[in-house]
Amino acid sequence: MNTIATALAAAGLASLVGAAAGLGLSVTVRPLVAGTATALVGVGGLAAGGLAMAGRTWSAAFPHVLPLAGVRLRVDALSGLFMAVAGAVVVAVAVYGIGYARGGHGPVASRTAQALLPLFAATLVLVPASSSVSTFLLLWELMALTSLLLVLTEHGQRPTVRSAGVWYAVMTHLGLVLLLAGLALFAAKAGGESFAALRAGAHNLSPAARGLVFVLCFTAFASKAGAVPLHAWLPRAHPEAPSQVSALMSAAMVNLGVYGTVRVGFDLLGGGSRWWWLLVLLTGAVSAVFGILQATLATDLKRLLAYSTCENLGLVFVGVGAAGLFHAGGNPELAGLALAAALLHVVNHASFKALGFTAAGSVLRATGERNLDRLGGLRAKMPTTAGLFALAALGAVALPPGNGFVSEWLLLQSLIHGFSVPGLTTAIVLPLAVAAIALSAGLAAAAFVKALGVGFFARPRSPQATRATESPALMLAGMGLLAAASIALALVPGVLADGLARAVAASRLTSVQPLTGGELRLRLTDTSAAYSPLWIVAALLAGLVLAAGSVRAFKRRARRPAAKLWDCGGGQPTARMAYTATSFAEPLQRVFDDVLAPEQDLDVTHVRESAYLVERVRYTQRVPDRIEHRLYEPVLALFEAVGWRARRLAAGSVHVYLGYGFVGVIALLGVLTVLR
């Protein structure tokens, strides 16, 4: 039996064992057994994906598993990369989850949650292995269903969970409808539903049909990835889900939107017109800037991380779109480099975002708070969690030596060298994309300095923050695995160069190897650029040691009289005097006031005896998601109005209902006659 097949079979078996353990065992052993089985699912996915990235492939067909179509699986380097990322995140999160749920902590230790978690992990690993439309849609829907039920785990504790579940259910199933329409049209025109048949029959589609298939599929995949303006579910569902589920969704599930775009756009459709990839690039650039701008203003720690996911997946789409533009412009070398940068950012984002969400989960478990305005002082109470969150923040802000810097540097290299590609489109769009990346990097620094500084270093602003204690050892171990992955990706990214090159080749975009590794460096094949992260780390350490030594050598020992600090007559500083997350973001909010359109309300209460005397003044400010406010709320209001008017159709008469059915059948036959 092929090694990849053995690893996938072991992962599938472990998921079933884990689900059975979650349903059947008592709460004292349920988290341990189900969590161990979930970790084995991840190990299987990581092993299968790693073997595929090393150059092995595997395919199989099971015609009797599903009626009519059967099940088809195929693993190549492209699917292997996403399987390996999902498997690695699942392993770390499963270990973390055992510690989180041990002792029956909260609804996440319930039978339903523990049974669904290994199944959700298995779908994350298996979706990239699909090689037919029916198999892909089946696993895609299973992934959406299990994740929806996991999002609703704590529905009895907060009403916002139910609202988030409704938004997630509606958006994910609208995406499924679009995906079903696009792939069904593709299969009908190509003459088969296997990916091999789609690939072979893609040339039979007219340009209009190819464009329609791509737009339908990309819209569905962009919704899954949380790209603007289809992101409305993400900042709701990720914060309300249990933290280990948030980590899986934000670090593994959203990646499959990128996988689908690359698989359908490059591999199955064979590339396409420039406007396809211009659409992808602009969607990514808008998502990156809008997502991180909302993250900068967010005071909810998990909501901040969720909007950061919009930003990072936006950057990935910028790379994918640039790869398509360069391919359409006849430059396969730069196309391969841009796609390799996008795929590397998928890997980096998975490591630091899973670490960020698990650290936020530790804070939530210890304090019961997600509001940064009510946190603070956690560095002293939870020093390990604070250090791990700082490592995640370093990766997210894309500054050296963080791992996020490596992939964003590669992406900028591809865009800057792309200025030489002829065409008005590239001449206009590429500078805008570079500016969007630079702006998002600056805003990301502000967002994560706020989260780290206000949440962990400031004075505690609530009794819960004051009483916080460090997380259990297993939770720290899970976060430690993610931290080790982030450090390895930051210091020796060259070890992934060959695997990334094979993944780019498996996408059929180009056979040119864009990157080479070795000698602890990452080299760009088509240009003279190279990146040596170990030298940068050594230079930073040497600079710190030199600065500290200089201060110590030349410092004059000034006499320090023992006196109290001047407090302006106001007494000892309190937590109410410290900067909050809201006040930290206020200057940025003023800069982007026209874009964000904050809503302000001033409520003045006068004393009963005189209108000239004020008893109380209440000022409130809210910064809503403007896209959601302007796009979704009018549509929802329209649907609600139509729904209320449609109640008149329910007259309670069986004859009327039969008439509706008759008219519907006649209308359907008329439409089919016209289409034929």
C-alpha positions as CSV (number, residue, x, y, z in Angstrom):
1,M,0.0,0.0,0.0
2,N,1.2,3.5,-0.8
3,T,2.6,5.4,2.2
4,I,0.3,8.4,1.5
5,A,-2.7,6.0,1.4
6,T,-1.6,4.5,4.7
7,A,-1.4,7.9,6.3
8,L,-4.8,9.0,5.0
9,A,-6.4,5.7,6.0
10,A,-4.9,6.1,9.5
11,A,-6.2,9.6,9.7
12,G,-9.7,8.5,8.7
13,L,-9.8,5.7,11.1
14,A,-8.5,8.0,13.9
15,S,-11.3,10.4,13.2
16,L,-14.0,7.7,13.5
17,V,-12.4,6.4,16.8
18,G,-12.3,10.0,18.1
19,A,-15.9,10.6,17.2
20,A,-17.0,7.4,18.9
21,A,-15.0,8.2,22.0
22,G,-16.5,11.7,22.1
23,L,-20.0,10.2,22.1
24,G,-19.5,7.2,24.3
25,L,-16.9,8.0,27.0
26,S,-17.4,9.9,30.2
27,V,-16.3,13.4,30.7
28,T,-13.3,12.4,32.7
29,V,-11.6,10.6,29.9
30,R,-13.4,12.0,26.8
31,P,-11.2,15.0,26.1
32,L,-8.0,12.9,26.4
33,V,-9.1,10.0,24.1
34,A,-10.9,12.2,21.6
35,G,-8.1,14.8,21.6
36,T,-5.5,12.1,21.1
37,A,-7.5,10.7,18.2
38,T,-7.7,14.2,16.7
39,A,-4.0,14.6,17.1
40,L,-3.5,11.4,15.1
41,V,-5.7,12.8,12.4
42,G,-3.3,15.7,12.2
43,V,-0.3,13.4,12.2
44,G,-1.8,11.4,9.2
45,G,-2.5,14.6,7.3
46,L,1.0,16.0,8.0
47,A,2.7,12.8,6.9
48,A,0.7,12.5,3.8
49,G,1.1,16.1,2.9
50,G,4.9,16.0,3.6
51,L,5.4,13.0,1.4
52,A,3.5,14.7,-1.4
53,M,5.6,17.8,-1.1
54,A,8.7,15.6,-1.3
55,G,7.5,14.5,-4.7
56,R,5.3,11.4,-4.2
57,T,1.8,11.2,-5.6
58,W,-1.1,8.9,-5.0
59,S,-4.6,8.5,-6.5
60,A,-7.5,6.1,-6.0
61,A,-11.1,5.7,-7.0
62,F,-13.8,4.1,-4.9
63,P,-16.8,3.7,-7.3
64,H,-19.1,2.1,-4.8
65,V,-18.8,4.5,-1.9
66,L,-21.2,7.1,-3.4
67,P,-24.0,6.3,-5.8
68,L,-23.5,7.1,-9.5
69,A,-20.3,9.1,-9.1
70,G,-18.2,7.3,-6.5
71,V,-15.3,8.8,-4.6
72,R,-12.0,9.9,-6.3
73,L,-8.9,11.0,-4.4
74,R,-5.6,12.2,-5.6
75,V,-2.7,13.8,-3.7
76,D,0.0,15.8,-5.4
77,A,2.4,18.5,-4.1
78,L,-0.2,21.3,-4.3
79,S,-2.8,19.4,-2.3
80,G,0.0,18.0,-0.1
81,L,1.0,21.5,1.0
82,F,-2.5,22.4,2.3
83,M,-2.9,18.9,3.9
84,A,0.5,19.3,5.7
85,V,-0.5,22.8,6.9
86,A,-3.9,21.5,8.1
87,G,-2.3,18.4,9.7
88,A,0.3,20.4,11.6
89,V,-2.3,22.9,13.0
90,V,-4.6,20.0,14.0
91,V,-1.8,18.3,16.0
92,A,-0.9,21.4,18.0
93,V,-4.5,22.4,18.5
94,A,-5.6,18.9,19.6
95,V,-2.9,18.8,22.3
96,Y,-4.0,22.3,23.4
97,G,-7.6,21.2,23.3
98,I,-7.0,18.3,25.7
99,G,-5.7,20.7,28.3
100,Y,-8.5,23.2,27.6
101,A,-11.3,20.7,28.0
102,R,-9.7,18.6,30.7
103,G,-11.8,18.4,33.9
104,G,-15.0,19.1,31.9
105,H,-14.2,22.8,31.4
106,G,-17.2,24.4,29.7
107,P,-19.3,23.2,26.8
108,V,-16.2,22.4,24.7
109,A,-16.0,19.2,26.8
110,S,-19.5,18.1,25.8
111,R,-20.2,14.9,23.9
112,T,-21.2,16.8,20.8
113,A,-18.1,19.0,20.6
114,Q,-15.7,16.2,21.4
115,A,-17.3,14.0,18.7
116,L,-17.4,16.7,16.1
117,L,-13.8,17.9,16.5
118,P,-12.0,14.9,15.0
119,L,-14.5,14.8,12.1
120,F,-13.9,18.5,11.4
121,A,-10.1,17.8,11.5
122,A,-10.5,14.9,9.0
123,T,-12.4,17.1,6.5
124,L,-9.7,19.8,6.7
125,V,-7.1,17.1,5.7
126,L,-9.2,15.4,3.1
127,V,-10.8,18.3,1.1
128,P,-7.5,19.0,-0.8
129,A,-7.3,15.3,-1.6
130,S,-10.5,15.3,-3.6
131,S,-10.2,14.8,-7.3
132,S,-13.8,14.9,-8.5
133,V,-16.6,17.4,-8.3
134,S,-18.9,15.1,-6.2
135,T,-16.2,14.2,-3.8
136,F,-15.0,17.8,-3.4
137,L,-18.6,19.1,-2.7
138,L,-19.3,16.3,-0.3
139,L,-16.2,16.9,1.8
140,W,-16.7,20.7,1.5
141,E,-20.2,20.4,2.9
142,L,-19.1,18.1,5.7
143,M,-16.5,20.6,6.6
144,A,-19.0,23.4,6.7
145,L,-21.5,21.4,8.7
146,T,-19.1,20.2,11.4
147,S,-17.6,23.7,11.7
148,L,-21.1,25.2,12.0
149,L,-22.0,22.9,14.8
150,L,-18.7,23.6,16.6
151,V,-19.3,27.3,16.3
152,L,-22.6,26.8,18.1
153,T,-21.0,24.9,21.0
154,E,-21.5,27.8,23.5
155,H,-24.9,28.9,22.2
156,G,-26.4,28.5,25.7
157,Q,-24.0,30.9,27.2
158,R,-24.2,33.9,24.9
159,P,-26.9,35.0,22.5
160,T,-24.2,36.4,20.1
161,V,-23.2,32.8,19.4
162,R,-26.6,32.0,17.8
163,S,-26.4,35.2,15.7
164,A,-22.9,34.2,14.5
165,G,-24.1,30.7,13.7
166,V,-27.0,32.1,11.5
167,W,-24.6,34.4,9.6
168,Y,-22.1,31.6,9.1
169,A,-24.8,29.1,8.0
170,V,-26.2,31.5,5.5
171,M,-22.9,32.7,4.0
172,T,-21.4,29.2,3.8
173,H,-24.4,27.8,2.1
174,L,-24.7,30.6,-0.4
175,G,-21.1,29.9,-1.2
176,L,-21.9,26.2,-1.6
177,V,-24.7,27.1,-4.1
178,L,-22.3,29.2,-6.1
179,L,-19.7,26.5,-6.1
180,L,-22.2,23.9,-7.1
181,A,-23.4,26.0,-10.0
182,G,-19.9,26.7,-11.2
183,L,-18.6,23.2,-11.0
184,A,-21.8,21.7,-12.4
185,L,-21.6,24.0,-15.4
186,F,-17.9,23.1,-15.8
187,A,-18.6,19.4,-15.6
188,A,-21.5,19.6,-18.1
189,K,-19.4,21.5,-20.7
190,A,-16.3,19.4,-20.1
191,G,-18.1,16.0,-20.4
192,G,-17.1,14.5,-17.0
193,E,-16.9,15.3,-13.3
194,S,-13.5,14.0,-12.4
195,F,-10.7,16.6,-12.2
196,A,-8.9,14.8,-15.0
197,A,-12.0,15.1,-17.3
198,L,-12.4,18.8,-16.3
199,R,-8.7,19.4,-17.1
200,A,-9.0,17.7,-20.4
201,G,-12.3,19.3,-21.4
202,A,-11.6,22.9,-20.3
203,H,-10.7,23.9,-23.9
204,N,-14.2,22.9,-25.0
205,L,-15.7,25.8,-23.0
206,S,-16.3,29.2,-24.7
207,P,-14.5,32.2,-23.2
208,A,-17.8,33.4,-21.7
209,A,-18.4,30.0,-20.1
210,R,-14.9,29.8,-18.7
211,G,-15.2,33.3,-17.2
212,L,-18.6,32.4,-15.7
213,V,-17.2,29.2,-14.1
214,F,-14.2,31.1,-12.7
215,V,-16.3,33.9,-11.2
216,L,-18.8,31.6,-9.6
217,C,-16.1,29.4,-8.1
218,F,-13.9,32.3,-7.0
219,T,-16.8,34.0,-5.3
220,A,-17.5,30.9,-3.3
221,F,-13.8,30.4,-2.4
222,A,-13.4,34.0,-1.5
223,S,-16.3,33.7,0.8
224,K,-14.7,30.7,2.5
225,A,-11.5,32.7,2.8
226,G,-13.2,35.7,4.4
227,A,-12.3,38.1,1.6
228,V,-14.1,41.5,1.5
229,P,-17.0,42.0,0.9
230,L,-17.9,38.4,1.7
231,H,-16.3,38.5,5.1
232,A,-19.3,39.2,7.2
233,W,-19.4,35.8,8.8
234,L,-15.8,35.7,9.8
235,P,-15.5,38.4,12.5
236,R,-18.7,36.9,14.0
237,A,-18.0,33.2,13.9
238,H,-14.3,33.1,14.8
239,P,-14.6,35.0,18.1
240,E,-17.7,33.2,19.2
241,A,-16.4,29.7,18.5
242,P,-14.3,27.8,21.2
243,S,-10.7,29.0,20.9
244,Q,-9.3,25.7,19.5
245,V,-12.1,25.7,16.8
246,S,-11.3,29.4,16.1
247,A,-7.6,28.4,15.6
248,L,-8.6,25.5,13.2
249,M,-11.0,27.8,11.2
250,S,-8.6,30.7,11.0
251,A,-5.4,28.8,10.3
252,A,-6.6,25.8,8.3
253,M,-10.2,26.1,7.0
254,V,-9.9,29.5,5.3
255,N,-6.8,28.3,3.5
256,L,-9.0,26.0,1.4
257,G,-10.5,29.1,-0.3
258,V,-7.0,29.8,-1.6
259,Y,-6.5,26.1,-2.5
260,G,-9.8,26.1,-4.5
261,T,-8.9,29.3,-6.4
262,V,-5.5,27.9,-7.4
263,R,-6.8,24.4,-8.2
264,V,-9.7,25.6,-10.4
265,G,-8.1,28.7,-11.9
266,F,-4.7,27.4,-12.8
267,D,-4.9,23.7,-12.8
268,L,-8.4,22.8,-14.1
269,L,-9.1,25.9,-16.3
270,G,-5.5,26.4,-17.3
271,G,-5.1,30.0,-16.4
272,G,-7.3,32.6,-18.1
273,S,-7.8,36.2,-19.0
274,R,-6.1,39.0,-17.3
275,W,-9.4,40.3,-15.8
276,W,-9.8,37.1,-13.8
277,W,-6.6,37.7,-11.9
278,L,-7.1,41.4,-11.8
279,L,-10.3,40.6,-9.9
280,V,-8.4,38.3,-7.5
281,L,-5.7,40.8,-6.9
282,L,-8.0,43.8,-6.2
283,T,-10.2,41.6,-3.9
284,G,-7.0,40.7,-2.0
285,A,-5.7,44.2,-1.8
286,V,-9.1,45.6,-0.5
287,S,-9.4,42.7,2.0
288,A,-5.9,43.3,3.3
289,V,-6.3,47.0,4.0
290,F,-9.9,46.9,5.2
291,G,-9.3,43.9,7.4
292,I,-6.3,45.3,9.2
293,L,-8.0,48.7,9.6
294,Q,-10.9,47.0,11.4
295,A,-8.5,45.0,13.4
296,T,-6.7,48.2,14.5
297,L,-10.0,49.5,15.9
298,A,-11.3,46.3,17.5
299,T,-11.3,46.0,21.3
300,D,-12.3,42.3,21.3
301,L,-9.1,40.3,21.2
302,K,-10.5,37.4,19.1
303,R,-12.3,39.8,16.8
304,L,-9.0,41.6,16.2
305,L,-7.4,38.3,15.3
306,A,-10.3,37.4,13.0
307,Y,-10.0,40.7,11.1
308,S,-6.2,40.0,10.9
309,T,-7.2,36.8,9.1
310,C,-9.0,38.9,6.5
311,E,-5.8,40.9,6.0
312,N,-3.5,37.9,5.6
313,L,-5.7,36.0,3.3
314,G,-6.0,39.2,1.3
315,L,-2.3,39.3,1.0
316,V,-2.4,35.7,-0.2
317,F,-4.9,36.6,-2.9
318,V,-2.7,39.5,-4.0
319,G,0.0,36.9,-4.6
320,V,-2.3,34.6,-6.5
321,G,-3.7,37.4,-8.6
322,A,-0.2,38.7,-9.4
323,A,0.8,35.2,-10.5
324,G,-2.1,35.0,-12.8
325,L,-1.4,38.5,-14.3
326,F,2.3,37.6,-14.8
327,H,1.3,34.2,-16.4
328,A,-1.1,36.0,-18.8
329,G,1.6,38.5,-19.5
330,G,4.0,35.8,-20.6
331,N,6.4,35.9,-17.6
332,P,6.4,32.4,-16.1
333,E,9.4,33.1,-13.8
334,L,7.6,35.9,-11.9
335,A,4.3,34.0,-12.0
336,G,6.0,31.1,-10.2
337,L,7.6,33.5,-7.7
338,A,4.4,35.3,-6.8
339,L,2.5,32.0,-6.4
340,A,5.3,30.6,-4.2
341,A,5.2,33.7,-2.0
342,A,1.4,33.3,-1.7
343,L,1.7,29.7,-0.7
344,L,4.5,30.4,1.8
345,H,2.4,33.1,3.4
346,V,-0.4,30.5,3.8
347,V,2.1,28.4,5.8
348,N,3.4,31.3,7.9
349,H,-0.1,32.7,8.5
350,A,-1.3,29.3,9.7
351,S,1.5,29.1,12.3
352,F,1.3,32.5,13.9
353,K,-2.5,32.8,13.7
354,A,-3.1,29.5,15.3
355,L,-0.7,30.6,18.0
356,G,-2.5,33.9,18.4
357,F,-5.9,32.3,18.8
358,T,-4.7,29.7,21.2
359,A,-3.0,32.4,23.3
360,A,-6.2,34.4,23.2
361,G,-8.1,31.2,24.3
362,S,-5.7,30.9,27.3
363,V,-6.5,34.5,28.3
364,L,-10.2,33.9,27.9
365,R,-10.0,30.7,30.0
366,A,-8.1,32.5,32.7
367,T,-10.1,35.7,32.9
368,G,-13.4,35.1,31.1
369,E,-12.7,38.3,29.2
370,R,-12.0,39.1,25.5
371,N,-12.3,42.9,25.9
372,L,-8.9,44.5,25.8
373,D,-10.3,47.5,27.8
374,R,-10.9,45.1,30.7
375,L,-7.6,43.2,30.5
376,G,-4.1,44.3,31.3
377,G,-1.4,43.1,33.7
378,L,-1.3,39.6,32.2
379,R,2.5,39.6,31.6
380,A,3.1,39.1,35.3
381,K,0.2,36.7,35.8
382,M,0.6,34.6,32.6
383,P,4.2,35.1,31.5
384,T,4.4,32.1,29.2
385,T,1.2,33.0,27.4
386,A,2.3,36.6,27.1
387,G,5.6,35.5,25.5
388,L,3.9,33.2,23.1
389,F,1.4,35.9,22.1
390,A,4.3,38.3,21.5
391,L,5.8,35.7,19.2
392,A,2.6,35.4,17.3
393,A,2.3,39.2,17.1
394,L,5.9,39.4,15.7
395,G,4.9,37.1,12.9
396,A,1.7,39.0,12.2
397,V,3.4,42.4,11.9
398,A,5.7,41.2,9.2
399,L,8.9,42.6,10.7
400,P,12.2,40.7,10.9
401,P,12.9,38.3,12.3
402,G,9.2,37.2,12.3
403,N,8.1,34.5,9.9
404,G,5.5,36.7,8.3
405,F,8.2,39.0,7.0
406,V,9.8,36.2,4.8
407,S,6.7,35.6,2.7
408,E,5.7,39.3,2.5
409,W,9.3,40.1,1.4
410,L,9.0,37.5,-1.3
411,L,5.6,38.9,-2.4
412,L,7.0,42.4,-2.6
413,Q,10.0,41.1,-4.6
414,S,7.7,39.5,-7.2
415,L,5.5,42.7,-7.5
416,I,8.5,45.1,-7.7
417,H,10.2,43.0,-10.4
418,G,6.8,42.7,-12.1
419,F,7.0,46.4,-13.1
420,S,9.0,45.2,-16.1
421,V,6.1,43.2,-17.4
422,P,4.5,45.1,-20.3
423,G,0.9,46.3,-20.2
424,L,-1.1,49.2,-18.8
425,T,-2.8,46.9,-16.3
426,T,0.4,45.9,-14.5
427,A,1.7,49.5,-14.7
428,I,-1.3,50.8,-12.8
429,V,-2.2,47.8,-10.5
430,L,1.2,46.7,-9.2
431,P,2.2,50.0,-7.6
432,L,-1.2,50.1,-5.9
433,A,-0.7,46.5,-4.7
434,V,2.7,47.4,-3.2
435,A,1.2,50.4,-1.5
436,A,-1.6,48.2,-0.1
437,I,0.9,45.8,1.3
438,A,2.9,48.5,2.9
439,L,-0.1,50.2,4.4
440,S,-1.4,46.9,5.8
441,A,2.0,46.1,7.3
442,G,2.0,49.5,9.1
443,L,-1.5,49.1,10.4
444,A,-0.8,45.5,11.5
445,A,2.0,46.8,13.7
446,A,-0.4,49.3,15.3
447,A,-3.0,46.6,15.9
448,F,-0.7,44.1,17.5
449,V,1.2,46.6,19.6
450,K,-2.2,47.6,20.9
451,A,-3.2,44.0,21.7
452,L,0.1,43.2,23.3
453,G,0.7,46.5,25.1
454,V,-2.8,47.1,26.4
455,G,-3.8,43.5,27.0
456,F,-0.6,42.2,28.6
457,F,1.6,45.0,29.8
458,A,-0.8,47.7,31.1
459,R,-2.2,47.7,34.6
460,P,-5.1,45.2,35.2
461,R,-8.4,46.9,34.7
462,S,-10.8,44.2,36.1
463,P,-10.8,41.8,39.0
464,Q,-10.7,38.9,36.5
465,A,-7.4,40.2,35.0
466,T,-6.0,40.6,38.5
467,R,-6.8,37.0,39.5
468,A,-5.6,35.4,36.2
469,T,-3.3,32.4,36.5
470,E,-1.2,30.6,33.9
471,S,-2.7,27.9,31.6
472,P,-2.3,24.2,32.2
473,A,0.8,22.4,30.9
474,L,-1.0,20.7,27.9
475,M,-2.3,24.0,26.7
476,L,1.2,25.5,26.9
477,A,2.6,22.4,25.1
478,G,0.2,22.9,22.2
479,M,1.1,26.5,21.9
480,G,4.8,25.6,22.2
481,L,4.5,23.4,19.1
482,L,3.1,26.3,17.2
483,A,5.8,28.6,18.5
484,A,8.5,26.1,17.4
485,A,7.0,26.0,14.0
486,S,6.9,29.8,13.8
487,I,10.5,30.1,14.8
488,A,11.6,27.4,12.4
489,L,9.8,29.1,9.5
490,A,11.4,32.4,10.5
491,L,15.0,31.1,10.7
492,V,15.2,28.4,8.0
493,P,12.5,29.0,5.4
494,G,14.8,27.6,2.8
495,V,13.8,24.1,3.8
496,L,10.4,24.6,2.2
497,A,11.8,25.9,-1.1
498,D,11.7,22.6,-3.0
499,G,8.3,21.7,-1.7
500,L,6.9,25.1,-2.7
501,A,8.5,24.7,-6.2
502,R,6.7,21.3,-6.5
503,A,3.4,22.8,-5.4
504,V,3.8,25.6,-8.0
505,A,4.5,23.0,-10.7
506,A,1.5,20.9,-9.6
507,S,-0.7,23.9,-10.1
508,R,0.4,23.8,-13.8
509,L,1.2,27.5,-13.7
510,T,4.8,27.1,-14.6
511,S,7.5,24.4,-14.5
512,V,10.2,27.0,-13.6
513,Q,11.5,26.6,-10.1
514,P,11.1,30.0,-8.5
515,L,13.0,29.4,-5.2
516,T,16.0,27.4,-4.0
517,G,17.0,26.7,-0.5
518,G,20.1,25.3,1.2
519,E,22.9,27.0,3.0
520,L,20.3,28.4,5.4
521,R,19.3,30.9,2.7
522,L,16.4,31.5,0.5
523,R,17.3,32.4,-3.1
524,L,15.2,33.7,-5.9
525,T,16.0,31.8,-9.1
526,D,15.1,34.5,-11.6
527,T,16.7,37.5,-9.8
528,S,19.8,38.1,-7.8
529,A,17.9,38.5,-4.5
530,A,18.5,36.2,-1.5
531,Y,17.4,36.3,2.1
532,S,19.4,35.0,5.0
533,P,17.3,35.2,8.2
534,L,20.0,33.8,10.4
535,W,22.3,36.6,9.5
536,I,19.5,39.1,10.3
537,V,18.9,37.5,13.7
538,A,22.6,37.5,14.4
539,A,22.9,41.2,13.4
540,L,19.9,42.1,15.6
541,L,21.3,40.3,18.6
542,A,24.7,41.8,18.0
543,G,23.1,45.3,17.8
544,L,21.2,44.7,21.1
545,V,24.3,43.4,22.9
546,L,26.3,46.4,21.6
547,A,23.7,48.9,22.6
548,A,23.3,47.4,26.1
549,G,27.1,47.2,26.5
550,S,27.5,50.8,25.4
551,V,24.9,52.0,27.9
552,R,26.5,50.1,30.7
553,A,30.0,51.3,29.8
554,F,29.2,55.0,29.5
555,K,26.5,55.3,32.0
556,R,27.2,57.8,34.7
557,R,26.0,56.8,38.1
558,A,23.7,59.6,39.0
559,R,22.7,60.1,42.5
560,R,19.1,58.9,42.9
561,P,17.5,60.5,45.9
562,A,14.8,58.5,47.6
563,A,11.7,60.5,46.9
564,K,8.2,59.8,45.6
565,L,7.5,60.5,42.0
566,W,5.7,63.7,41.2
567,D,2.1,62.9,40.6
568,C,0.7,66.3,39.8
569,G,-1.2,66.3,43.0
570,G,-3.5,63.6,41.7
571,G,-2.3,60.7,43.9
572,Q,-1.1,57.3,42.7
573,P,-1.8,56.5,39.1
574,T,-4.7,54.0,38.7
575,A,-5.8,51.7,35.9
576,R,-8.4,54.3,34.9
577,M,-5.6,56.7,34.0
578,A,-3.9,54.2,31.6
579,Y,-4.3,54.0,27.9
580,T,-7.1,51.6,26.8
581,A,-7.5,49.9,23.5
582,T,-10.1,52.4,22.5
583,S,-7.9,55.4,23.3
584,F,-4.9,53.7,21.6
585,A,-6.9,53.4,18.3
586,E,-8.5,56.9,18.5
587,P,-5.8,58.8,16.5
588,L,-5.9,56.2,13.7
589,Q,-9.7,56.4,13.7
590,R,-9.5,60.1,13.2
591,V,-7.1,59.6,10.2
592,F,-9.5,57.2,8.6
593,D,-12.7,58.9,9.7
594,D,-14.2,59.2,6.2
595,V,-13.6,55.6,5.5
596,L,-14.8,54.2,8.8
597,A,-17.7,56.5,9.4
598,P,-18.0,56.0,13.2
599,E,-21.4,56.5,14.8
600,Q,-21.5,58.8,17.8
601,D,-24.3,59.5,20.3
602,L,-24.4,62.2,22.9
603,D,-27.1,61.8,25.5
604,V,-27.6,64.8,27.8
605,T,-30.0,64.4,30.8
606,H,-31.1,67.7,32.4
607,V,-32.3,68.1,35.9
608,R,-36.0,68.1,36.4
609,E,-36.2,71.6,37.7
610,S,-34.3,73.5,35.0
611,A,-33.3,72.8,31.4
612,Y,-30.2,74.8,31.9
613,L,-28.7,72.4,34.5
614,V,-27.2,69.1,33.3
615,E,-27.5,66.0,35.5
616,R,-25.7,63.5,33.3
617,V,-23.9,63.4,30.0
618,R,-23.4,60.0,28.3
619,Y,-21.2,59.7,25.2
620,T,-21.1,56.5,23.2
621,Q,-19.2,55.7,20.0
622,R,-19.4,52.7,17.7
623,V,-17.4,51.9,14.7
624,P,-19.5,49.5,12.6
625,D,-18.2,47.5,9.7
626,R,-19.1,50.0,6.9
627,I,-19.3,47.4,4.2
628,E,-21.7,45.3,6.2
629,H,-23.6,48.4,7.1
630,R,-24.0,49.6,3.6
631,L,-24.2,46.3,1.7
632,Y,-25.8,43.7,3.9
633,E,-28.2,45.6,6.1
634,P,-30.2,47.1,3.2
635,V,-30.5,43.7,1.6
636,L,-31.6,42.1,4.8
637,A,-34.2,44.9,5.3
638,L,-35.5,44.2,1.8
639,F,-35.8,40.5,2.4
640,E,-37.6,41.1,5.7
641,A,-40.1,43.5,4.0
642,V,-40.7,41.0,1.2
643,G,-41.1,38.2,3.8
644,W,-43.7,40.2,5.7
645,R,-45.6,40.9,2.5
646,A,-45.3,37.3,1.4
647,R,-47.3,36.2,4.4
648,R,-50.4,37.2,2.5
649,L,-49.8,34.3,0.2
650,A,-50.3,31.8,3.0
651,A,-54.1,32.0,2.9
652,G,-54.6,28.6,4.6
653,S,-56.5,27.1,1.6
654,V,-55.3,23.8,0.1
655,H,-56.8,24.8,-3.3
656,V,-54.6,28.0,-3.4
657,Y,-51.5,26.0,-2.5
658,L,-52.2,23.4,-5.3
659,G,-52.6,26.4,-7.6
660,Y,-49.2,27.7,-6.6
661,G,-47.7,24.3,-7.4
662,F,-49.4,24.1,-10.8
663,V,-48.2,27.6,-11.7
664,G,-44.7,26.7,-10.6
665,V,-44.6,23.6,-12.7
666,I,-45.9,25.5,-15.8
667,A,-43.3,28.2,-15.3
668,L,-40.5,25.6,-14.9
669,L,-41.5,23.9,-18.1
670,G,-41.6,27.2,-19.9
671,V,-38.1,28.1,-18.8
672,L,-36.8,24.6,-19.8
673,T,-38.4,25.0,-23.2
674,V,-36.8,28.4,-23.8
675,L,-33.4,27.1,-22.7
676,R,-33.6,24.1,-24.9
